[in-house]
Amino acid sequence: MKAIPELYTERMTISVLKPHEFNLLVEYENENHQHLSKWQPVRKSDYFSLEQSQRRVQESFDNFQSGTSITLVGFNHAKSKIICTCTFSNIVYGAFQACNLGYSVDNKEQGKGYMFEMLQFAINYMFDEFKLHRIMANYMPENFRSERLLTRLGFQKEGLAKSYLKIAGVWQDHVLTSRINLN
């Protein structure tokens, strides 16, 4: 079994959500559904059900164990509430050594630096522990917060992908960025 990370920042504990903690995800997603819906694919009606949330947390935990995708959660230090999340998906090893990054932050915690704080630690963890060379993150051109965040984190713009992802029911253009591990 792969060692579950426990990363501590000034304001958060960052770890992998364990299957028995799925209720925290249910709370986070239900409280932020409207806020996050403009940045995510359209979800089926049962996506937010207890059963589906539990299934997704178990799948995420299994993916962590296999090394194919890593979802990290930024908890308050009491680990009673999710503040933000990030997922390193589509992890490819070998000559590519890269992945995609997605993230979200609780609507009530926007603009307080939590996402930056978490991603600083999470990116270093991925570079150090998984020996990745490239992390790719993409955002819709009108998402200025993501643009600023990724720029502060050292991501470089690489181009514009037209009609890249179907977000909120519409094919959306995305700015492509990446950060290279220079170690």
N, C-alpha and C positions, 0 to 999 in steps of 0.2 A: 504494500500500500504506500502510495506517495505521501510524503510529509505535507500536512496542511499548513500553509503559511499563516503566520500571525505577524503582521507588520503594524508597528505603532507609530502614528504621527502625533503631533501635538493635540489634535482634536478628535482623532478617529482610531479605531482598530480595523485593519483591513485583513480580510480572510475570505475563504471559500464558504459559501452558504452550505451547511450540512443538511441532509435530507430532513431531519427532525425540526429544522428551523424554517420550514416552508411558510409557516404562518406570518413570518416577518416579510416575506416577499408578497404574500397576499395583501397585507396592509399597505406596503409601499406602492404596489401597482394599482390598487384600488384608489388610494389617495391621489395618485398622480396620473390616472388614466387620461383625463381631459388634457392636462398639461403636456403629456408626452405624445398624445395621438397625432399631433401635427408633424412629428419627427419620426414616426414609426409606420410600419405597414398596417393596413386595416386588420384588426383582430376579429376572429370569429367570436360569437356570443359566449361560448363556453371557455374561452381562453383564460378568463379571470376566475374560473370556478376553483374551489378547493382541490378537487381531484386533478385538474389540469396543472395547477400551480405545483402541487406535490410531485406530479410526473416530471414537470420541467426542472424542478430542483434536483430530483434524483438523476435525471439525464445530464444535467450540468455537472453534478458531482462525479458521475461516471466518466464524462468527457475530461474532467480534470485528472482523474486517475489514469486515463489512457494518454493524456497529453495532447489531445486533438483540439481542445478549446478550454480556456481558463476564464471563468467568471469570478471576479473579485468583488466583494461587497465592502463598502465603507460604513461601518457601524459607529454609533456613539460608543464611548468606552464601556458602557454597561452592556453593550451588545443587545439592547432592547429595541433598537430602531435602526432602520437602514437610512442612511443619508444620501448615498450615491452608489452607483455600480459601474463596473467596466468589464467588457468581455474582449478577450483576445481570441478571435475565432479563425478558422481555416488555417491552423498552424501547419506549416510545411517545413520539413527538415531537409537534410541533404544539401544540395547546392544552393537552394533558395533561402532557407532559414528565415522565414518571414511569416507574418500573420496580419489580420485586419483587427482594428480596434473600434469598438463602439462603446458608448457611455451614456449615462443619464444621471440627473441629480434631482432630488426632491424639490418640488416647486417652491416650498417655503424656505429652502436653503440656497436658492440661486443668488449669485452675486456676492457670496461670502468667501469664495476661494476654496471651497471644499473639493471641487473637481480637480483643480490644479494640484492641491495638496495630495490627493489620492493618486493621481496619474504620475506625479513625480516618483512616488514610491513604487507603484505598480509597473511602470515602464522599466525602471532599474531592476526590479525583480525578474521581469521577463528576459531582459538582456543577460542578467547574471545567472539565473537558474536554468533557463531554457536555451541559452546561447544563441538567441535569435540575432540576425544581422539587420533586419528591416521590420519596422512596424508601420503599417499603412492605415491612415484614417481619412475618411472622406466626409464632406459636409455639403449641404445645400448652400448655394451662393448667398441666400438671404439670412443664413444663420451666422450672424456676426459674432455672437458669443463663442461659438465653436471655432470660428476663424481666429479670434483673439487668443483663445485658450491654446489651440494647437501651435500658433506662432510662438507664444510664451514658452511652450514645452520643447521648442526646437524642431518642429515639423516644417518641412519645406514643400512649397507648392510644386506639383509635377504636371498639372494639366487640368482640363475640364472634360468630364465624361458626360456626353449628352444622353438624356433619357436613361440614366444609370440604374436607379432603383425606384420601385413603385412604393411611394410613401403617401400615406393618407389617401390611397386610392388613385393617385396620379403619378405617372412616370416623371421623375424629377432629375434635373441635371445635378451633378455633384463635382465639387472641386476635389481633386485627388492630391493627397499629401503623404509624405512619409518621413520617418525619422530613422536614421542609420545609426547602428551601434558602432562607434568609433574605437572601441576597445578590442 
